[in-house]
Amino acid sequence: MIISTRTQTNNKQMAKKIKKRFPKKELNAWLRLHRTWNHNEWLNLLEDLTQLGFHEWSTCGSGQKNIGFYLETRRS
């Protein structure tokens, strides 16, 4: 398994405070810039959310499904 340099760097910069709330505010801000997105942009969003402390949402399958559902139902 190959771990990218970016992933290794991001692991060192993990948020100090883990946030349990749903990242609604952050996702709304992201949606203002992204009406459509590709797989790489999705992965970057998940990485960014992890760095912001939303580990419970961005690293597990059910959390990612909730994020995806939120984005799909709110994009214009």
N, C-alpha and C positions, 0 to 999 in steps of 0.2 A: 504494500500500500504506500503510495506516494503522498506526502503531505506538502502542500505548497508553502512557499516562503511567507505568503500573505497570511495563511492560516496560523503558522507558527508565531508570527508577529502579533496577530490578533489575540492569541491565547495569552500572551504576556500583558495585553492591554485590556483584559476583561474588566467589566465594571465591578467596582468594589461593593456596590449595593445591589442585591438582587430584588427586582421589582415583581410583585405578584399580580398587579393590575393588568388588564388587557391594554395593549399599546394603541388605543384608539386615536389619541392625539397624534402620535407619530405616524400612524398609517394614513390618517387624513392628510397630513402634510406631504407624505410620499405620493399619495394619489394626485395631489395638485400638480405634480411634476410628471407623473406617469399615467397616461390614459391607457396605454398598452405596455406590455413588458415581455421580455423573453426569459429564458431559463437562467441566464447569467445575472440578469437584473434581480430576479427572484432570490437567487442565492446571495447576492450582495445585500439585499434587504434583510434576509435572515441573519447574516453576519453582523450587520449594523444593529439590529435589534438585540442580538446577543451581547454586543459591546456596550449597549445602553443598559443592560441588566435584565432584559426580558428573556432569560434563559428558559424558563418554564414554558414559554410560548414558542420560542424560535428553535428549540433543539429537539422537541419531541413531535412525533407524527400527528397526534391529535391537536396539539397547539398550532402546528403549521397548517393543518386543515382549517382550523378556525380563522387563522389569519387570511388564508386564501379565500375562504367563503366571504369574509368581511370585505376584502378587496373586490371580489367579483360582483358582489351585490351593491357596491357603492360607486363603482366607476361609471363615468358618464359615457 
